[in-house]
């Protein structure tokens, strides 16, 4: 799924992640009786693995995975399979075309919140031609069902659509999250007719972000503004998934599926051997899994990442 890319050699967070994975880290860095120098980048992926029946594949080991960057096999340095708390941004389209659908969207969002952990943290971004950070007062993140439901419902559906501006704002908000694991759920028709940001800017943010993006495309067959390709591309770039319900009642079950997906992933980390890549270049990632016990496995992970230095 999403890649956590730590570009600074000696980055303390990278050190702690690696120590925690090996069981060496204690409650605080001060209890570690020695120093470790890290002079490589750590790329961390959250991968969803399914068997031939489409069910989550469990019990896999690090040796069951292979990770390729730009076609070159990488050495796995970090491996975990655990249900970690997550920061989730709910990005909800409130343009005029959503007027008849908003009650179903709110019900679906409530379903997602109910399926979350008590230590998850969430925020809501509503948008039409304007973008609104909709948590109450000074609250940045929350996990109360009533609070989040009210935040989604507070903007009346009307006006045009600034999807790119809203998604860009959501990526910025994720940067101040305290949790390492991060995701966005974007509910929209995929169209945009009001943003200052452009599609390529948002896709660059997605390639550099630690977050995975799940998209739910809601539109009518005669909706001229619909753009499902944008929603597919956002999801594919980050290792999330795009959903296109045929009926509004399916949105609730989709949110249940997303909640399960986030909760049941493999975390895989490697130190990139591609030291000569140009700044700003895109490195392609491919993850494969195979186990004699599980038969054919399908892996969904981010398509790659953009270098920043």
MIKEFI-784073 format. One record per residue (C-alpha): x, y, z. Coordinates in steps of 0.25 Angstrom, whole numbers, always signed. Each point is the difference from the previous one (the first is absolute). Last residue first. Example, Ala and Ser with C-alpha at 12.3 -4.5 7.8 and 13.67 -1.06 7.14 Angstrom:
BEGIN
c1->+55&c2->-4&c3->+29
c1->-6&c2->-14&c3->+2
//
This chain:
BEGIN
c1->+66&c2->+60&c3->-12
c1->-15&c2->-1&c3->-1
c1->-1&c2->-14&c3->-8
c1->-14&c2->-3&c3->-5
c1->-6&c2->-13&c3->+5
c1->-5&c2->-13&c3->-6
c1->-13&c2->-8&c3->-5
c1->-5&c2->-1&c3->+14
c1->-3&c2->-14&c3->+5
c1->-11&c2->-10&c3->-4
c1->+5&c2->-14&c3->+1
c1->-8&c2->-12&c3->-6
c1->+3&c2->-14&c3->+4
c1->-1&c2->-14&c3->-7
c1->+2&c2->-11&c3->+10
c1->-1&c2->+2&c3->+15
c1->+9&c2->-11&c3->+6
c1->+11&c2->+0&c3->-11
c1->+1&c2->+15&c3->+2
c1->+3&c2->+11&c3->-10
c1->+0&c2->+15&c3->+1
c1->+3&c2->+11&c3->-10
c1->+3&c2->+14&c3->+2
c1->+3&c2->+10&c3->-11
c1->+6&c2->+14&c3->+2
c1->+3&c2->+10&c3->-11
c1->+9&c2->+12&c3->+4
c1->-5&c2->+13&c3->-5
c1->+11&c2->+11&c3->-2
c1->-1&c2->+13&c3->+8
c1->+15&c2->+0&c3->+3
c1->+7&c2->-10&c3->-10
c1->+2&c2->-14&c3->+4
c1->+15&c2->-4&c3->+3
c1->-2&c2->-7&c3->+14
c1->-10&c2->-11&c3->-6
c1->+3&c2->-10&c3->+11
c1->-12&c2->+5&c3->+8
c1->+0&c2->-5&c3->+14
c1->-12&c2->-9&c3->+2
c1->-12&c2->+0&c3->+9
c1->-13&c2->-9&c3->+0
c1->-12&c2->+2&c3->+8
c1->-11&c2->-10&c3->-3
c1->-14&c2->+4&c3->+1
c1->-13&c2->-4&c3->+7
c1->-6&c2->+12&c3->+7
c1->+0&c2->+10&c3->-12
c1->-7&c2->-11&c3->-8
c1->-11&c2->-2&c3->+10
c1->-3&c2->+14&c3->+1
c1->-1&c2->+1&c3->-15
c1->-9&c2->-12&c3->-1
c1->-10&c2->+7&c3->+10
c1->+1&c2->+13&c3->-8
c1->-4&c2->-8&c3->-12
c1->-12&c2->-7&c3->+7
c1->-5&c2->+14&c3->+3
c1->+2&c2->+5&c3->-14
c1->-9&c2->-12&c3->-6
c1->-13&c2->+7&c3->+4
c1->+4&c2->+11&c3->-10
c1->-2&c2->-10&c3->-12
c1->+10&c2->-4&c3->-11
c1->+12&c2->+3&c3->+10
c1->+13&c2->+4&c3->-7
c1->+12&c2->-3&c3->+10
c1->+14&c2->+4&c3->-2
c1->+11&c2->-7&c3->+9
c1->+12&c2->+5&c3->+7
c1->+15&c2->-3&c3->-4
c1->+3&c2->+15&c3->-1
c1->+1&c2->+1&c3->-15
c1->-11&c2->-9&c3->-2
c1->-10&c2->+7&c3->+8
c1->+3&c2->+14&c3->-5
c1->+0&c2->-6&c3->-14
c1->-14&c2->-7&c3->+1
c1->-6&c2->+13&c3->+6
c1->+5&c2->+8&c3->-12
c1->-5&c2->-11&c3->-10
c1->-14&c2->+1&c3->+6
c1->-2&c2->+14&c3->-5
c1->-14&c2->+4&c3->+1
c1->-4&c2->+15&c3->-5
c1->-10&c2->-4&c3->-11
c1->-8&c2->-8&c3->+10
c1->-10&c2->-8&c3->-9
c1->+4&c2->-14&c3->+6
c1->-2&c2->+6&c3->+14
c1->+12&c2->+2&c3->+9
c1->+7&c2->-5&c3->+13
c1->+14&c2->-5&c3->-1
c1->+6&c2->-5&c3->+13
c1->+15&c2->+2&c3->+2
c1->+9&c2->-6&c3->+9
c1->+14&c2->+7&c3->+1
c1->+12&c2->-5&c3->+7
c1->+9&c2->+10&c3->+8
c1->+15&c2->+2&c3->+1
c1->-1&c2->+11&c3->-10
c1->+10&c2->+2&c3->-11
c1->-7&c2->-7&c3->-11
c1->-14&c2->+6&c3->+5
c1->+6&c2->+14&c3->+0
c1->+5&c2->-2&c3->-14
c1->-14&c2->-5&c3->-4
c1->-6&c2->+13&c3->+6
c1->+10&c2->+9&c3->-8
c1->-3&c2->-8&c3->-13
c1->-15&c2->+2&c3->+2
c1->+1&c2->+15&c3->+2
c1->-2&c2->+9&c3->+12
c1->-9&c2->+12&c3->-1
c1->-12&c2->-8&c3->-1
c1->-14&c2->+3&c3->-5
c1->-5&c2->-10&c3->-11
c1->+5&c2->-13&c3->+6
c1->-7&c2->-14&c3->-3
c1->+4&c2->-12&c3->+8
c1->-15&c2->-3&c3->+3
c1->+4&c2->+1&c3->+15
c1->+3&c2->-7&c3->+13
c1->+15&c2->+0&c3->+4
c1->+4&c2->-9&c3->+11
c1->+14&c2->+4&c3->+4
c1->+10&c2->-8&c3->+8
c1->+12&c2->+1&c3->+10
c1->+8&c2->-10&c3->+8
c1->+11&c2->+8&c3->+8
c1->-9&c2->+6&c3->+10
c1->+2&c2->+14&c3->+5
c1->-6&c2->+7&c3->-12
c1->+6&c2->+13&c3->-4
c1->+3&c2->-4&c3->-14
c1->-14&c2->-6&c3->-2
c1->-6&c2->+14&c3->+0
c1->+9&c2->+4&c3->-12
c1->-5&c2->-13&c3->-8
c1->-14&c2->+4&c3->+4
c1->+2&c2->+14&c3->-6
c1->+5&c2->-6&c3->-13
c1->-13&c2->-9&c3->-1
c1->-9&c2->+12&c3->+3
c1->+7&c2->+9&c3->-11
c1->+0&c2->-12&c3->-10
c1->-15&c2->-2&c3->+2
c1->-5&c2->+14&c3->-1
c1->-14&c2->-3&c3->-5
c1->-11&c2->+10&c3->-3
c1->-12&c2->+5&c3->+8
c1->-9&c2->-6&c3->+10
c1->-1&c2->-11&c3->+11
c1->-2&c2->+6&c3->+13
c1->+13&c2->+0&c3->+9
c1->-3&c2->-4&c3->+15
c1->-3&c2->-15&c3->-4
c1->+14&c2->-5&c3->+0
c1->+4&c2->+7&c3->+13
c1->-12&c2->-5&c3->+7
c1->+3&c2->-14&c3->-3
c1->+14&c2->+2&c3->+5
c1->-4&c2->+6&c3->+13
c1->-11&c2->-11&c3->+2
c1->+9&c2->-11&c3->-3
c1->+12&c2->+5&c3->+9
c1->+13&c2->-3&c3->-6
c1->+7&c2->+13&c3->+0
c1->+11&c2->+8&c3->-7
c1->+3&c2->+15&c3->-1
c1->-10&c2->+6&c3->+10
c1->+1&c2->+15&c3->+1
c1->-15&c2->+2&c3->-2
c1->-7&c2->-12&c3->-6
c1->+6&c2->-8&c3->-11
c1->-4&c2->+5&c3->-14
c1->+12&c2->+4&c3->-7
c1->-8&c2->+6&c3->-12
c1->+5&c2->+1&c3->-14
c1->-8&c2->+9&c3->-10
c1->-5&c2->-3&c3->-14
c1->-7&c2->-12&c3->+7
c1->+8&c2->-6&c3->+12
c1->-1&c2->-7&c3->+13
c1->+13&c2->-4&c3->+7
c1->-2&c2->-9&c3->+13
c1->+10&c2->-4&c3->+10
c1->+3&c2->-13&c3->+6
c1->+9&c2->-7&c3->+11
c1->+1&c2->-14&c3->+4
c1->+1&c2->-4&c3->+14
c1->-14&c2->-5&c3->+2
c1->+2&c2->-9&c3->-12
c1->-9&c2->+1&c3->-12
c1->-12&c2->-8&c3->-4
c1->-10&c2->+11&c3->+6
c1->+8&c2->+11&c3->-8
c1->-2&c2->-8&c3->-13
c1->-15&c2->-2&c3->+2
c1->-2&c2->+15&c3->+4
c1->+7&c2->+3&c3->-14
c1->-10&c2->-9&c3->-7
c1->-12&c2->+6&c3->+7
c1->+5&c2->+14&c3->-4
c1->+2&c2->-4&c3->-14
c1->-14&c2->-6&c3->-1
c1->-6&c2->+14&c3->+6
c1->+9&c2->+7&c3->-11
c1->-6&c2->-7&c3->-12
c1->-11&c2->+9&c3->-4
c1->+8&c2->+13&c3->+1
c1->+13&c2->-6&c3->-6
c1->-1&c2->+7&c3->-14
c1->+0&c2->+14&c3->+7
c1->+14&c2->-2&c3->+5
c1->+2&c2->-5&c3->+14
c1->+11&c2->-10&c3->-3
c1->+6&c2->-7&c3->+13
c1->+14&c2->-2&c3->+4
c1->+1&c2->-8&c3->+12
c1->+14&c2->+0&c3->+5
c1->+5&c2->-12&c3->+8
c1->+12&c2->-1&c3->+10
c1->+2&c2->-14&c3->+4
c1->+2&c2->-9&c3->+12
c1->+8&c2->-13&c3->-3
c1->-6&c2->-14&c3->-3
c1->+13&c2->-9&c3->-2
c1->+8&c2->-7&c3->-10
c1->+14&c2->+5&c3->+0
c1->+13&c2->-1&c3->-8
c1->+12&c2->+9&c3->-1
c1->+13&c2->-2&c3->-7
c1->-5&c2->-6&c3->-13
c1->+12&c2->-1&c3->-10
c1->-4&c2->+6&c3->-14
c1->-2&c2->-7&c3->-13
c1->+3&c2->+10&c3->-12
c1->-11&c2->+2&c3->-10
c1->-1&c2->+15&c3->+3
c1->-2&c2->-4&c3->+14
c1->-4&c2->-14&c3->+3
c1->-5&c2->-6&c3->+13
c1->-1&c2->-15&c3->+2
c1->-9&c2->-6&c3->+11
c1->-2&c2->-14&c3->+6
c1->+14&c2->+1&c3->+7
c1->-6&c2->+11&c3->+8
c1->-11&c2->-10&c3->+6
c1->-14&c2->-2&c3->-4
c1->-10&c2->-4&c3->+11
c1->-13&c2->+6&c3->-6
c1->-5&c2->+2&c3->-15
c1->-12&c2->+9&c3->+1
c1->-11&c2->-6&c3->-9
c1->-2&c2->+2&c3->-15
c1->-3&c2->-14&c3->-2
c1->+14&c2->-2&c3->-7
c1->+7&c2->+6&c3->+12
c1->+2&c2->+14&c3->+4
c1->+11&c2->+9&c3->+4
c1->+0&c2->+14&c3->+4
c1->+13&c2->+7&c3->+1
c1->+5&c2->+12&c3->+9
c1->+13&c2->+4&c3->-6
c1->+12&c2->+6&c3->+8
c1->+12&c2->+6&c3->-8
c1->+12&c2->+3&c3->+9
c1->+11&c2->+9&c3->-6
c1->+14&c2->-4&c3->+4
c1->+11&c2->+6&c3->+9
c1->-6&c2->-5&c3->+14
c1->+10&c2->+1&c3->+11
c1->-4&c2->-7&c3->+13
c1->+3&c2->+4&c3->+14
c1->+1&c2->-8&c3->+13
c1->-7&c2->-2&c3->+13
c1->-15&c2->+2&c3->-5
c1->-8&c2->+4&c3->+12
c1->+1&c2->+15&c3->-4
c1->-8&c2->-3&c3->-13
c1->-12&c2->-3&c3->+8
c1->-9&c2->-12&c3->+3
c1->+10&c2->-10&c3->-5
c1->+5&c2->-3&c3->-14
c1->+7&c2->-13&c3->-2
c1->-12&c2->-8&c3->-5
c1->+5&c2->-1&c3->-14
c1->-12&c2->+8&c3->-6
c1->+2&c2->+10&c3->+11
c1->+14&c2->+2&c3->-3
c1->-3&c2->+2&c3->-15
c1->-11&c2->+10&c3->+3
c1->+9&c2->+7&c3->+10
c1->+11&c2->+2&c3->-9
c1->-9&c2->+5&c3->-12
c1->-6&c2->+10&c3->+10
c1->+14&c2->+5&c3->+4
c1->+4&c2->+3&c3->-14
c1->+15&c2->-3&c3->-1
c1->-1&c2->+2&c3->-15
c1->-12&c2->+8&c3->-4
c1->-9&c2->-5&c3->-11
c1->-10&c2->-8&c3->+9
c1->-10&c2->-6&c3->-10
c1->-13&c2->-6&c3->+6
c1->-6&c2->-7&c3->-11
c1->-15&c2->-2&c3->-1
c1->-6&c2->-14&c3->-3
//
